[in-house]
């Protein structure tokens, strides 16, 4: 990690760098970028920054939209994608004034504020996140949305539908190694056709400062895979999440494939989540461990779990912020819908890994989130809910959240009356956030403007997509 301009110069010389590329994030979680010749990168730039149009990022209105980003030199890395030797780094967003001021709704700044709030509350001086990234590696994608033409066509060489007349093999010479629906979990070669590609991705991620725990084929037959990364602090994991998506997508394209992190690209197949593992340490000691507690969890860990579960409906507006998210959050497809916790139970919103036994490994996992989320806002919202539960000493069992050590996808009618479920649509998620967001405002971590902008954005998405005819509607209603 670079610390100063001298470190930057040394890296430039080592790699014969010609360009500097700046990455800035918008509210949706997409990176935008701007580049300059390396000769223009000076110490003064680290003070003055570079101006840009904040309205194009969804942050400000057009009549007052000038902002600046100031490069964070500690985020710099040699870009593995760009042809001309380039250093990329992330820019922090500022409001212009006599002295530039951090923009309160900059997602990266929100993450910094959440970390500081946790330290100031003496809860944890080192909160670690460990997300699992599920996605599909595909060979072709086509979509059209016109007045008279609605179409999506996805294809994967390993999919079961290519067992006959596969376009990826000579006609009459199909080799037959196809992955059946829901049968992809840890599938070995020759079924796991993206294995070599993932190895390339992982080696580039490692070289770019994103340590990887492991990768493997996932349940979804048409090419679903997973890359799980090593733990990192909140803001750092936000950076790594953005970097991972950038590298994975571009390495796939360079190798003739395409990647989607959409939560539910296939009807009837497993969806892709971004399960988030959470650990806390204070003064080097694990906050979540107690050998006498349920599943060796401390009271603080249970309070944190309770806070997250209490606010889980509102959290989905940040952790599952797309209409497609709620096509994944349905029973029976490896996704949780029931607001409860348990050990080793993948049908619960919070799972305590049964294999994480050592004190320093003790953690729990929030399972609903997916990679359509802005990672800084997603991780910050989760930790703010956890802090709220800790500060209130909220008891998850007393509140009826469990533990439930049973399959929560298949409950009786009586059992369904006892437990609550996550929102079933983005509109319900927006309604939940509108009723429950004070915990996010604590410590000035989230701003009212950010909450309002998120609500406006997701309600607009819900309205736009709800008005669009669906091909299945023609099948059901055309002849009535």
C-alpha positions as CSV (number, residue, x, y, z in Angstrom):
1,X,0.0,0.0,0.0
2,X,1.3,3.4,-0.9
3,X,1.7,6.0,1.8
4,X,2.9,9.1,0.1
5,X,3.9,10.7,-3.2
6,X,7.4,9.3,-3.0
7,X,6.0,5.8,-2.9
8,X,3.9,6.6,-5.9
9,X,7.0,7.8,-7.8
10,X,8.8,4.5,-7.0
11,X,5.9,2.5,-8.3
12,X,5.8,4.5,-11.5
13,X,9.4,3.8,-12.1
14,X,9.2,0.1,-11.2
15,X,6.3,-0.5,-13.7
16,X,7.1,2.2,-16.3
17,X,3.6,3.7,-15.6
18,X,2.3,6.1,-18.3
19,X,-1.2,6.9,-17.1
20,X,-3.1,7.4,-13.8
21,X,-6.8,6.4,-13.6
22,X,-9.2,7.6,-10.9
23,X,-12.2,5.6,-9.9
24,X,-15.2,7.2,-8.2
25,X,-18.4,5.5,-7.1
26,X,-22.0,6.5,-7.6
27,X,-25.0,5.8,-5.4
28,X,-25.8,2.6,-7.4
29,X,-22.3,1.2,-6.7
30,X,-20.9,1.6,-10.2
31,X,-17.4,2.9,-10.7
32,X,-16.9,5.9,-13.0
33,X,-13.4,6.9,-14.1
34,X,-11.2,9.7,-15.4
35,X,-7.6,9.4,-16.5
36,X,-4.6,11.7,-16.8
37,X,-1.0,11.3,-18.1
38,X,1.3,10.3,-15.3
39,X,3.2,13.6,-15.8
40,X,0.1,15.6,-14.6
41,X,-0.1,13.7,-11.3
42,X,1.6,16.1,-8.8
43,X,1.5,16.6,-5.0
44,X,-0.8,19.6,-5.6
45,X,-3.4,17.3,-7.1
46,X,-3.6,15.5,-3.8
47,X,-4.7,18.8,-2.2
48,X,-6.8,20.5,-4.9
49,X,-8.4,17.4,-6.5
50,X,-10.2,17.2,-9.9
51,X,-13.6,18.7,-10.6
52,X,-16.5,16.6,-11.9
53,X,-20.3,16.8,-12.4
54,X,-21.9,15.4,-9.3
55,X,-25.4,15.3,-10.9
56,X,-24.2,12.6,-13.3
57,X,-23.5,10.4,-10.2
58,X,-26.9,11.0,-8.8
59,X,-25.5,13.1,-5.9
60,X,-26.5,16.6,-6.7
61,X,-29.0,18.5,-9.0
62,X,-27.8,19.9,-12.3
63,X,-28.1,23.6,-11.2
64,X,-25.5,23.1,-8.5
65,X,-23.6,20.1,-9.4
66,X,-19.8,20.9,-9.3
67,X,-17.9,18.7,-7.0
68,X,-14.2,17.5,-6.7
69,X,-12.7,14.2,-6.0
70,X,-9.3,14.0,-4.2
71,X,-7.3,10.8,-5.0
72,X,-6.6,8.5,-2.1
73,X,-3.0,7.5,-2.8
74,X,-3.3,4.6,-0.3
75,X,-5.8,2.9,-2.6
76,X,-3.5,2.9,-5.6
77,X,-2.8,-0.3,-7.5
78,X,-1.2,-1.2,-10.8
79,X,-4.2,-1.7,-13.0
80,X,-4.2,-5.3,-14.5
81,X,-6.8,-4.5,-17.2
82,X,-5.7,-1.4,-19.0
83,X,-3.3,-1.9,-21.9
84,X,-1.1,1.1,-21.4
85,X,0.7,0.8,-18.0
86,X,-1.6,2.5,-15.5
87,X,-1.9,3.1,-11.8
88,X,-5.6,3.2,-10.7
89,X,-6.7,4.8,-7.4
90,X,-10.0,5.7,-5.8
91,X,-11.1,9.3,-5.3
92,X,-12.8,10.6,-2.2
93,X,-15.7,13.0,-3.0
94,X,-15.7,16.6,-1.7
95,X,-18.0,19.6,-1.7
96,X,-16.3,22.7,-3.2
97,X,-15.6,25.6,-0.9
98,X,-12.9,27.9,0.4
99,X,-11.7,24.7,2.1
100,X,-13.1,21.5,0.5
101,X,-15.4,19.5,2.7
102,X,-16.1,15.8,2.6
103,X,-19.4,15.0,0.9
104,X,-21.6,13.5,3.6
105,X,-23.2,11.0,1.2
106,X,-20.0,9.8,-0.4
107,X,-20.4,6.0,0.1
108,X,-16.7,5.6,1.0
109,X,-17.0,8.4,3.6
110,X,-20.1,6.7,5.1
111,X,-17.9,3.6,5.6
112,X,-15.2,5.7,7.3
113,X,-17.8,7.3,9.6
114,X,-19.3,3.9,10.5
115,X,-15.9,2.6,11.5
116,X,-15.2,5.7,13.6
117,X,-18.6,5.5,15.3
118,X,-18.0,1.9,16.3
119,X,-14.6,2.9,17.8
120,X,-16.0,5.9,19.6
121,X,-18.7,3.7,21.2
122,X,-15.9,1.4,22.4
123,X,-17.6,-1.6,20.8
124,X,-14.8,-2.6,18.4
125,X,-11.6,-1.0,17.1
126,X,-11.4,-3.6,14.3
127,X,-14.5,-4.8,12.6
128,X,-13.9,-7.3,9.8
129,X,-16.0,-8.3,6.9
130,X,-15.8,-11.4,4.8
131,X,-18.2,-11.5,1.8
132,X,-18.8,-14.5,-0.5
133,X,-19.3,-13.4,-4.1
134,X,-21.6,-15.7,-6.2
135,X,-22.0,-15.0,-9.9
136,X,-22.7,-16.6,-13.2
137,X,-20.1,-17.0,-15.9
138,X,-21.9,-17.1,-19.2
139,X,-21.0,-17.4,-22.9
140,X,-23.7,-15.2,-24.4
141,X,-26.3,-12.6,-23.2
142,X,-28.8,-10.8,-25.4
143,X,-31.6,-8.5,-24.2
144,X,-34.0,-6.1,-25.9
145,X,-36.7,-3.8,-24.4
146,X,-38.5,-2.1,-27.1
147,X,-42.2,-1.2,-27.6
148,X,-42.8,-4.3,-29.7
149,X,-40.0,-6.6,-28.7
150,X,-39.1,-7.9,-25.2
151,X,-36.4,-10.6,-25.1
152,X,-33.7,-12.1,-23.0
153,X,-31.5,-14.9,-24.1
154,X,-28.7,-16.3,-21.9
155,X,-26.4,-19.2,-22.8
156,X,-23.7,-21.2,-21.0
157,X,-21.6,-24.0,-22.6
158,X,-22.0,-26.2,-19.5
159,X,-25.8,-25.8,-19.2
160,X,-28.1,-28.8,-19.4
161,X,-30.0,-27.4,-22.4
162,X,-26.8,-27.7,-24.5
163,X,-26.7,-31.5,-24.1
164,X,-28.2,-31.7,-27.6
165,X,-27.1,-29.6,-30.6
166,X,-24.7,-27.5,-28.5
167,X,-23.4,-24.4,-30.4
168,X,-20.1,-24.8,-28.5
169,X,-19.3,-28.3,-30.0
170,X,-19.3,-29.8,-33.5
171,X,-22.8,-30.9,-34.5
172,X,-23.1,-34.6,-33.9
173,X,-20.0,-34.6,-31.7
174,X,-21.3,-33.3,-28.4
175,X,-19.2,-34.6,-25.5
176,X,-22.0,-34.7,-23.0
177,X,-20.4,-33.2,-19.9
178,X,-23.2,-30.8,-18.9
179,X,-24.3,-29.7,-15.4
180,X,-27.9,-30.4,-14.5
181,X,-30.0,-27.8,-12.8
182,X,-29.1,-27.2,-9.1
183,X,-26.2,-29.7,-9.5
184,X,-23.2,-27.4,-9.8
185,X,-22.0,-27.3,-6.2
186,X,-18.2,-28.1,-6.2
187,X,-18.6,-29.8,-9.6
188,X,-15.2,-31.0,-10.8
189,X,-13.6,-31.0,-14.2
190,X,-14.7,-31.7,-16.9
191,X,-18.0,-30.2,-15.8
192,X,-16.5,-27.0,-14.3
193,X,-15.7,-25.3,-17.5
194,X,-14.8,-21.9,-16.0
195,X,-12.2,-23.3,-13.7
196,X,-9.1,-22.1,-15.7
197,X,-10.8,-18.7,-16.1
198,X,-11.4,-18.4,-12.4
199,X,-7.7,-19.3,-11.7
200,X,-6.7,-16.4,-13.9
201,X,-9.2,-14.1,-12.0
202,X,-7.9,-15.2,-8.7
203,X,-4.2,-14.7,-9.6
204,X,-5.0,-11.2,-10.8
205,X,-7.0,-10.4,-7.7
206,X,-4.1,-11.6,-5.5
207,X,-1.6,-9.5,-7.4
208,X,-4.0,-6.5,-7.1
209,X,-4.3,-6.6,-3.3
210,X,-7.5,-8.7,-3.0
211,X,-6.5,-11.9,-1.1
212,X,-8.8,-14.8,-2.0
213,X,-9.8,-17.6,0.5
214,X,-10.9,-20.0,-2.2
215,X,-13.1,-20.3,-5.3
216,X,-15.4,-23.1,-6.6
217,X,-18.4,-24.0,-8.7
218,X,-21.7,-23.2,-7.1
219,X,-25.1,-24.8,-7.2
220,X,-26.5,-23.1,-10.3
221,X,-26.1,-25.5,-13.3
222,X,-25.6,-22.9,-16.1
223,X,-22.3,-21.6,-14.8
224,X,-22.7,-20.3,-11.3
225,X,-19.5,-19.9,-9.3
226,X,-18.2,-18.4,-6.1
227,X,-15.1,-16.5,-5.0
228,X,-14.7,-15.9,-1.3
229,X,-12.2,-13.4,-0.1
230,X,-10.2,-13.0,3.1
231,X,-11.5,-10.7,5.8
232,X,-10.8,-6.9,5.8
233,X,-12.0,-3.8,7.6
234,X,-15.2,-2.1,6.5
235,X,-13.9,0.6,4.1
236,X,-11.1,-1.7,2.9
237,X,-13.6,-4.4,2.0
238,X,-15.7,-1.8,0.2
239,X,-12.6,-1.0,-1.9
240,X,-11.9,-4.7,-2.5
241,X,-15.4,-5.5,-3.5
242,X,-15.3,-2.8,-6.2
243,X,-11.9,-4.0,-7.3
244,X,-13.1,-7.7,-7.4
245,X,-16.1,-6.9,-9.6
246,X,-14.0,-4.7,-11.9
247,X,-11.3,-7.4,-12.3
248,X,-13.7,-10.4,-12.6
249,X,-15.9,-8.7,-15.3
250,X,-12.9,-7.5,-17.4
251,X,-10.9,-10.8,-17.2
252,X,-14.0,-12.6,-18.3
253,X,-14.4,-10.3,-21.3
254,X,-10.8,-10.6,-22.3
255,X,-11.3,-14.4,-22.4
256,X,-14.5,-14.3,-24.4
257,X,-16.9,-14.8,-21.5
258,X,-19.3,-12.6,-19.6
259,X,-20.1,-12.4,-15.9
260,X,-23.3,-11.3,-14.1
261,X,-23.8,-10.6,-10.4
262,X,-27.5,-10.3,-10.9
263,X,-29.3,-12.0,-8.0
264,X,-31.6,-14.0,-10.2
265,X,-30.7,-14.2,-13.9
266,X,-32.4,-17.6,-14.4
267,X,-36.0,-18.6,-13.6
268,X,-36.0,-21.9,-11.6
269,X,-32.3,-21.8,-10.9
270,X,-30.3,-20.8,-7.8
271,X,-29.8,-17.1,-7.3
272,X,-26.5,-15.3,-6.6
273,X,-26.0,-13.8,-3.2
274,X,-23.2,-11.9,-1.4
275,X,-23.3,-13.5,2.0
276,X,-21.4,-11.2,4.5
277,X,-19.5,-12.7,7.5
278,X,-18.9,-10.3,10.4
279,X,-16.3,-10.4,13.1
280,X,-15.3,-7.8,15.8
281,X,-12.2,-7.3,17.9
282,X,-11.4,-4.8,20.6
283,X,-7.8,-4.4,21.9
284,X,-6.9,-7.5,20.0
285,X,-9.5,-9.6,21.7
286,X,-12.4,-11.3,19.9
287,X,-15.7,-9.6,20.9
288,X,-18.0,-12.3,19.7
289,X,-16.6,-15.3,21.6
290,X,-17.8,-16.8,24.8
291,X,-17.2,-20.5,25.5
292,X,-20.4,-20.7,27.6
293,X,-22.7,-18.9,25.2
294,X,-25.0,-20.3,22.6
295,X,-22.8,-21.7,19.8
296,X,-19.9,-20.1,21.8
297,X,-21.2,-16.6,21.0
298,X,-20.8,-13.8,23.5
299,X,-23.7,-11.6,24.8
300,X,-22.4,-8.8,22.6
301,X,-22.6,-11.1,19.5
302,X,-26.2,-12.0,20.3
303,X,-27.0,-8.3,20.8
304,X,-25.5,-7.5,17.4
305,X,-27.5,-10.4,15.8
306,X,-30.6,-9.1,17.4
307,X,-30.0,-5.5,16.1
308,X,-29.5,-6.8,12.6
309,X,-32.6,-8.9,12.7
310,X,-34.7,-6.1,14.2
311,X,-33.7,-3.8,11.3
312,X,-33.4,-6.5,8.6
313,X,-36.4,-5.4,6.7
314,X,-35.1,-1.8,6.4
315,X,-31.6,-3.1,5.7
316,X,-32.7,-4.8,2.5
317,X,-33.2,-1.3,0.9
318,X,-29.4,-1.2,1.0
319,X,-28.3,-4.8,1.0
320,X,-30.8,-6.0,-1.7
321,X,-31.6,-2.8,-3.6
322,X,-32.8,-4.1,-7.0
323,X,-36.2,-5.5,-8.1
324,X,-34.3,-8.6,-9.2
325,X,-33.1,-9.1,-5.6
326,X,-36.6,-10.2,-4.5
327,X,-36.8,-12.9,-7.2
328,X,-33.9,-14.5,-5.4
329,X,-35.3,-14.1,-1.9
330,X,-37.9,-16.9,-2.2
331,X,-38.0,-20.2,-0.4
332,X,-36.2,-23.3,-1.7
333,X,-33.4,-21.7,-3.8
334,X,-30.5,-21.4,-1.3
335,X,-31.7,-17.9,-0.1
336,X,-33.0,-17.0,3.3
337,X,-36.4,-15.3,3.8
338,X,-37.1,-15.9,7.5
339,X,-35.9,-13.3,10.0
340,X,-34.2,-15.6,12.5
341,X,-30.8,-16.9,13.5
342,X,-29.3,-20.4,14.0
343,X,-26.1,-22.4,13.8
344,X,-25.2,-23.9,10.5
345,X,-28.7,-23.1,9.1
346,X,-28.6,-21.7,5.6
347,X,-32.4,-21.0,5.6
348,X,-32.1,-18.4,8.3
349,X,-31.2,-14.7,7.7
350,X,-28.3,-15.0,10.1
351,X,-26.2,-18.2,10.1
352,X,-23.5,-19.0,12.7
353,X,-20.9,-21.2,10.9
354,X,-20.6,-24.4,12.9
355,X,-17.0,-24.9,11.8
356,X,-15.8,-21.5,13.1
357,X,-14.8,-22.8,16.6
358,X,-11.6,-20.9,17.6
359,X,-12.2,-17.6,19.5
360,X,-10.5,-15.6,16.8
361,X,-12.7,-17.2,14.2
362,X,-16.0,-16.7,15.9
363,X,-18.4,-14.8,13.6
364,X,-21.9,-14.8,12.1
365,X,-23.1,-14.4,8.5
366,X,-25.8,-12.1,7.1
367,X,-27.2,-14.1,4.1
368,X,-29.8,-11.9,2.3
369,X,-27.5,-9.4,0.7
370,X,-26.4,-9.5,-3.0
371,X,-23.9,-7.8,-5.2
372,X,-26.3,-5.3,-6.7
373,X,-25.7,-3.4,-3.5
374,X,-23.3,-0.5,-3.1
375,X,-20.8,-2.3,-0.9
376,X,-19.8,0.6,1.3
377,X,-23.5,1.4,2.1
378,X,-24.4,-2.3,2.4
379,X,-21.6,-3.1,4.9
380,X,-22.1,0.2,6.8
381,X,-25.9,-0.4,7.2
382,X,-25.2,-3.9,8.6
383,X,-22.7,-2.7,11.1
384,X,-25.0,0.2,12.2
385,X,-27.8,-2.2,12.9
386,X,-25.4,-4.4,14.9
387,X,-24.2,-1.4,16.9
388,X,-27.8,-0.4,17.6
389,X,-28.5,-3.9,19.0
390,X,-25.4,-3.8,21.1
391,X,-26.1,-0.4,22.6
392,X,-29.7,-1.4,23.4
393,X,-28.6,-4.9,24.7
394,X,-31.3,-6.4,22.5
395,X,-32.0,-10.1,23.2
396,X,-32.8,-12.0,20.0
397,X,-34.4,-14.9,21.8
398,X,-36.7,-12.7,23.9
399,X,-37.7,-11.0,20.6
400,X,-38.6,-14.3,19.0
401,X,-35.7,-14.5,16.5
402,X,-34.6,-18.0,17.6
403,X,-32.4,-19.8,17.6
404,X,-34.4,-22.0,15.1
405,X,-32.4,-25.1,14.2
406,X,-34.7,-26.3,11.5
407,X,-35.4,-25.7,7.8
408,X,-37.1,-22.4,7.7
409,X,-38.2,-22.7,4.1
410,X,-40.9,-25.2,5.0
411,X,-42.9,-24.1,8.0
412,X,-46.4,-25.0,9.0
413,X,-49.1,-22.4,8.9
414,X,-48.9,-22.1,12.7
415,X,-45.1,-21.7,12.6
416,X,-45.4,-19.0,9.9
417,X,-47.5,-16.9,12.3
418,X,-44.7,-16.8,14.8
419,X,-41.8,-15.7,12.7
420,X,-41.4,-12.7,10.3
421,X,-40.2,-12.7,6.8
422,X,-38.1,-10.3,4.7
423,X,-39.8,-7.9,2.3
424,X,-41.1,-9.7,-0.8
425,X,-40.4,-6.8,-3.2
426,X,-38.3,-3.7,-3.5
427,X,-41.4,-1.6,-2.8
428,X,-41.8,-3.4,0.6
429,X,-38.1,-2.8,1.3
430,X,-38.5,0.9,0.6
431,X,-41.6,1.0,2.9
432,X,-39.6,-0.7,5.7
433,X,-36.7,1.8,5.3
434,X,-39.1,4.7,5.4
435,X,-40.4,3.5,8.8
436,X,-37.1,2.5,10.3
437,X,-33.9,4.4,9.5
438,X,-33.0,6.3,12.7
439,X,-30.4,3.7,13.6
440,X,-28.6,4.7,10.4
441,X,-28.5,8.4,11.3
442,X,-26.8,7.7,14.7
443,X,-23.4,9.4,14.9
444,X,-24.0,11.2,11.6
445,X,-23.0,8.1,9.7
446,X,-25.8,8.1,7.1
447,X,-27.4,11.4,6.2
448,X,-31.0,12.2,5.8
449,X,-30.2,13.2,2.2
450,X,-28.7,9.8,1.5
451,X,-31.7,8.0,2.9
452,X,-34.0,10.1,0.8
453,X,-32.0,9.6,-2.3
454,X,-31.9,5.8,-1.8
455,X,-35.6,5.7,-1.3
456,X,-36.2,7.9,-4.4
457,X,-33.9,5.6,-6.5
458,X,-35.3,2.3,-5.5
459,X,-38.9,3.5,-5.7
460,X,-38.2,4.7,-9.3
461,X,-36.8,1.3,-10.2
462,X,-39.8,-0.5,-8.7
463,X,-42.3,1.8,-10.5
464,X,-40.5,1.6,-13.9
465,X,-40.2,-2.2,-13.9
466,X,-43.7,-2.8,-12.5
467,X,-45.1,-1.0,-15.6
468,X,-43.2,-3.2,-18.1
469,X,-45.1,-6.1,-19.6
470,X,-43.5,-9.5,-18.9
471,X,-43.3,-12.4,-21.4
472,X,-44.9,-14.7,-18.9
473,X,-47.9,-12.4,-18.8
474,X,-48.5,-13.1,-22.5
475,X,-48.4,-16.8,-21.9
476,X,-50.9,-16.5,-19.1
477,X,-53.3,-13.7,-20.3
478,X,-52.9,-13.2,-24.1
479,X,-55.8,-15.4,-25.0
480,X,-58.3,-14.3,-22.4
